[in-house]
């Protein structure tokens, strides 16, 4: 298993090769905080603007 793990890591099987473009629309009454690790904001980061 250690050899298999080393091979998979060396071959970069888990390297990201694409990223979905993040697109969403809001209005002036809505504030959205975008996450760096997610292509769309989490629901709890969408709130009324202050």
C-alpha positions as CSV (number, residue, x, y, z in Angstrom):
1,X,0.0,0.0,0.0
2,X,2.9,2.4,0.7
3,X,4.3,1.8,-2.7
4,X,0.9,2.3,-4.3
5,X,0.4,5.5,-2.4
6,X,3.9,6.8,-3.4
7,X,3.1,6.0,-7.1
8,X,-0.3,7.8,-7.0
9,X,1.3,10.9,-5.3
10,X,4.2,11.0,-7.8
11,X,1.8,10.7,-10.8
12,X,-0.3,13.6,-9.3
13,X,-3.5,11.7,-9.6
14,X,-5.2,14.1,-7.2
15,X,-3.8,17.3,-8.7
16,X,-6.7,19.7,-9.7
17,X,-6.9,20.1,-13.4
18,X,-9.9,22.3,-13.8
19,X,-12.0,24.8,-11.8
20,X,-15.7,25.6,-12.5
21,X,-16.0,29.3,-13.0
22,X,-17.9,31.0,-10.2
23,X,-20.8,33.0,-11.3
24,X,-23.7,34.3,-9.3
25,X,-25.9,37.4,-9.2
26,X,-27.0,39.5,-6.2
27,X,-28.6,42.9,-5.7
28,X,-27.5,45.9,-3.6
29,X,-29.4,44.6,-0.6
30,X,-27.4,41.3,-0.5
31,X,-23.9,40.7,0.8
32,X,-22.0,37.6,-0.3
33,X,-18.7,36.3,1.0
34,X,-16.9,34.1,-1.5
35,X,-14.8,31.1,-0.3
36,X,-11.4,30.4,-1.8
37,X,-12.0,26.6,-1.6
38,X,-15.5,26.6,-3.2
39,X,-16.7,27.6,-6.6
40,X,-19.9,29.1,-5.1
41,X,-20.6,30.8,-1.8
42,X,-22.0,28.7,1.1
43,X,-25.6,29.6,1.9
44,X,-24.6,30.8,5.4
45,X,-22.3,33.4,3.7
46,X,-25.3,35.1,1.9
47,X,-26.9,37.7,4.1
48,X,-28.7,41.0,3.9
49,X,-26.3,43.9,3.4
50,X,-25.7,46.1,6.4
